[in-house]
Structures are given as C-alpha cells and as structure tokens.
Amino acid sequence: QVQLVESGGGLVQPGGSLRLSCAASGNIFSILAMGWYRQAPGKQRELVAIITSGGIPRYADSVKGRFTISRDNAKNPVYLQMNSLKPEDTAVYYCKAQTGQFAYWGQGTQVTVSS
C-alpha cells in the first residue's frame, strides 16, 4: 500500500507560479514512477507530468516549458513547479504513484488561475 498527500494548491493570477508537493508513505520502495494529473470541470483527467524511478521526466505538450516535475534524492516528495500559469490550467491536480501492480492516487489539490 502507498499513501499520497498533495499540498500547495491555491488561487493565483495569470502569469503567476505555484509549487505542488506530493509526499508518499507506506511501501514507497515499490514505486516505479510518480506523476501529476489534472481534471478540470466537465473534462477527463489528463496527464500533466511524470517522472520515472530513474529520474526521467515527461510532460504534456500543454505544459512543456512552463512546468517542471522533480523529486528529492530519496525519490520523495515529488514536486510540480508551475510557472506562467494560465486560466486553462485551472483544475484539481492529483498525484499518482505507479507500482508494478497498482496505481495509487492522492486526494487532489485545487489550482485556480484567475484575475
């Protein structure tokens, strides 16, 4: 079992920045990759960024050059630095941990980009 707790969401003006954190506990040594997903009202949940156990990041095209996923040397926590935020980035952001058998999700944190 893996438990995930996200933090760092909030309200920010367009062009601003936020940093999300995801802390994992439990059987963290089974985690192969961790990522951030988001879900806006009326839309499907979508991938934002992931980072593998080897430290290789991948990004959705919509956030490339603006968002950065990173982690501490101990692979935990995982961060999502979000710069140049746009109103269309408004969503609930979820952390996901993938093991060989299961996917675990956090409870989500709201990010609202509005003037």
Secondary structure as UniProt FT lines:
FT   STRAND          2..7
FT   STRAND          10..12
FT   TURN            14..15
FT   STRAND          18..26
FT   HELIX           28..30
FT   STRAND          33..39
FT   TURN            41..42
FT   STRAND          46..52
FT   TURN            53..54
FT   STRAND          57..59
FT   TURN            61..66
FT   STRAND          67..71
FT   TURN            73..74
FT   STRAND          78..82
FT   HELIX           87..89
FT   STRAND          91..98
FT   STRAND          103..105
FT   STRAND          109..113
//
